[in-house]
Amino acid sequence: MRNERQPDFLADVRRLIVRDPLAEFLGAADKGQFEYRYDDAVRLAGHSCPTVASAYMLTCHALAALYPGSIPERGGVQVSFRDAIDSGVTGVIAGVVTLLTGAAHEGGFKGLAARFVRRNLLDFATEQPLAVRFSRLDNGAVADAQVDLASIPADPAMPELMARSLHPGCDPEIRARFAELWQERVRKVLVEFADDPKVYRIQHHPG
């Protein structure tokens, strides 16, 4: 039984349903269908922040563009990043992308009789127009994607509150206020601005 206390707005964040042929083959889920929620990404990363939030929502948008009107296939998409894996927050974003798409780096699942292969579906430091490229393996369709959080600035009080919160002797009320403002920005990324094309830029190229 899960009993974590989480922000109320998580109930308003859209969920992602995917079909995983490997899960279906091995009997892990009926028809291979999984429903992912943002808190799955939070558990993976161990925290909730604008980076994790925007990576989750960007992947939802990219998969919706690649599979219009149908359920995305987990394991059926190759993903590449313009930046190196150790550049900025690229590695954090890649972890969320792997969770939702199944695309893995060289250490991923090798497959069964050349089927269900997941390794080498994730690449870094590639030449491409936007930050992340999602490519369907079956028909070659591509969704170039990028996030711009400039229109969702942090509360002006955040820098001071963060500095004070990091101090071992900080007042619990200060830390609580910091966490509240931090998650308010996450809420905006996931709910208020979830469909804002200025925040989530998607360029779809049919196969």
C-alpha positions in Angstrom: 0.0 0.0 0.0 1.4 3.4 -1.0 0.9 6.0 1.6 3.2 8.8 0.5 1.9 12.3 1.0 2.1 14.1 -2.3 0.9 17.4 -3.7 -2.8 17.5 -4.5 -2.1 18.7 -8.1 -0.7 15.4 -9.1 -4.3 14.1 -9.5 -4.7 16.7 -12.3 -1.6 15.7 -14.3 -2.4 13.7 -17.5 -1.5 10.0 -17.5 0.2 8.1 -20.3 -1.0 4.7 -21.5 1.4 2.7 -23.6 1.4 -0.8 -25.0 4.6 -2.8 -24.4 4.9 -6.0 -26.6 7.5 -7.4 -24.3 5.3 -7.1 -21.2 2.5 -8.7 -23.2 4.7 -11.6 -24.4 6.0 -12.3 -20.8 2.6 -11.9 -19.2 3.5 -8.8 -17.1 0.4 -6.9 -18.1 -2.9 -7.6 -19.8 -2.5 -6.7 -23.4 0.9 -5.3 -22.5 -0.7 -2.0 -21.4 0.8 0.2 -18.7 -0.5 3.4 -17.4 2.3 5.8 -16.3 1.7 8.8 -14.0 4.0 11.6 -13.2 4.6 10.2 -9.7 6.2 7.2 -11.5 8.8 9.6 -12.9 9.2 11.2 -9.4 9.9 7.8 -7.9 12.5 7.1 -10.6 14.3 10.4 -10.1 13.8 10.5 -6.4 12.5 14.1 -6.6 10.0 16.3 -8.3 11.3 19.4 -10.1 10.7 21.4 -13.3 13.2 19.2 -15.2 11.6 15.9 -14.3 8.1 17.4 -14.9 8.9 18.9 -18.3 10.7 15.7 -19.4 7.5 13.7 -18.5 5.2 16.1 -20.3 7.4 16.6 -23.3 7.6 12.8 -23.8 3.8 12.6 -23.6 3.5 15.2 -26.3 6.0 13.6 -28.5 4.4 10.2 -28.3 1.0 11.7 -29.0 2.4 13.3 -32.1 4.0 10.0 -33.2 0.9 7.9 -32.5 -2.1 10.1 -33.3 -5.3 8.5 -32.2 -3.6 5.3 -31.0 -1.7 3.9 -28.0 2.1 4.4 -28.2 4.3 1.4 -28.4 6.8 1.2 -25.6 10.0 -0.1 -27.1 9.0 1.0 -30.6 10.7 4.4 -30.4 14.4 5.5 -30.8 15.4 8.6 -28.9 18.4 10.9 -29.5 19.6 13.9 -27.6 21.5 16.9 -29.0 23.6 17.2 -25.9 26.0 14.8 -24.3 24.7 12.6 -21.5 26.7 14.4 -18.9 25.7 17.9 -20.1 23.5 19.8 -17.8 20.3 17.9 -16.9 20.4 15.7 -20.0 20.9 12.5 -18.0 18.0 13.3 -15.8 15.7 13.9 -18.8 17.0 10.7 -20.4 16.0 8.6 -17.4 12.4 9.8 -17.6 12.3 9.3 -21.4 13.6 5.7 -20.9 10.9 5.0 -18.3 8.1 6.1 -20.7 9.5 4.9 -24.0 11.6 1.9 -23.1 14.4 3.2 -25.2 17.7 2.3 -23.5 21.4 3.0 -23.9 24.0 0.3 -24.6 23.2 -1.5 -21.3 19.5 -2.0 -22.1 17.7 -5.3 -22.7 19.2 -7.3 -25.6 16.0 -8.9 -26.7 14.7 -12.4 -27.3 15.4 -14.0 -30.7 16.1 -10.5 -32.1 12.7 -9.2 -30.9 11.9 -6.7 -28.1 15.4 -5.2 -28.3 15.7 -2.1 -26.1 19.4 -1.4 -26.0 21.0 1.1 -28.3 17.7 2.9 -28.8 19.0 5.9 -26.8 21.8 8.1 -28.2 23.5 11.4 -27.2 25.5 14.2 -28.8 23.8 13.9 -32.2 23.3 16.6 -34.8 19.6 17.5 -34.8 17.4 20.6 -34.9 15.9 20.4 -31.4 17.0 19.0 -28.0 15.3 15.6 -28.3 14.3 13.5 -31.3 11.8 10.7 -31.0 11.7 8.3 -34.0 9.3 5.4 -34.6 11.0 2.2 -35.6 8.1 0.9 -37.7 7.3 3.8 -40.1 10.2 6.3 -39.6 7.9 9.1 -38.3 9.8 11.7 -36.3 8.9 14.1 -33.5 11.6 16.7 -32.7 10.9 18.2 -29.3 12.2 20.9 -26.9 11.2 22.6 -23.7 11.4 26.3 -22.9 10.5 27.1 -19.3 11.3 30.8 -19.6 7.6 31.7 -19.5 7.3 29.8 -16.1 9.8 31.6 -13.9 10.5 30.7 -10.3 9.1 32.9 -7.5 11.5 35.7 -6.8 11.8 34.5 -3.2 13.1 31.1 -4.2 16.9 31.8 -4.3 16.9 33.2 -0.7 14.6 30.5 0.5 16.7 27.8 -1.0 19.9 29.1 0.5 18.2 29.3 3.9 16.6 25.9 3.6 20.0 24.3 2.9 21.3 25.5 6.2 21.2 22.7 8.8 19.6 24.9 11.4 16.9 26.3 9.2 13.4 26.9 10.6 11.0 24.1 9.4 8.5 26.8 8.3 11.1 28.3 5.9 11.8 24.8 4.4 8.0 24.2 4.1 7.6 27.5 2.3 10.5 26.7 0.0 9.0 23.3 -0.9 5.6 24.9 -1.5 6.9 27.4 -4.0 9.1 24.8 -5.6 6.1 22.5 -6.2 4.0 25.4 -7.4 6.3 25.9 -10.3 6.2 22.1 -11.0 2.3 22.4 -11.0 2.5 25.1 -13.6 4.8 23.0 -15.8 2.5 20.0 -15.6 -1.0 21.5 -15.4 -1.3 25.2 -16.1 1.1 25.2 -19.1 0.8 21.6 -20.1 -0.4 22.4 -23.6 1.3 25.7 -24.2 3.2 25.5 -27.5 5.7 28.1 -26.3 6.7 25.8 -23.5 6.5 22.4 -25.4 7.7 22.7 -28.9 6.9 19.7 -31.1 7.8 19.3 -34.8 6.2 16.2 -36.3 7.5 14.7 -39.5 5.4 11.8 -40.8 7.3 8.7 -42.0 
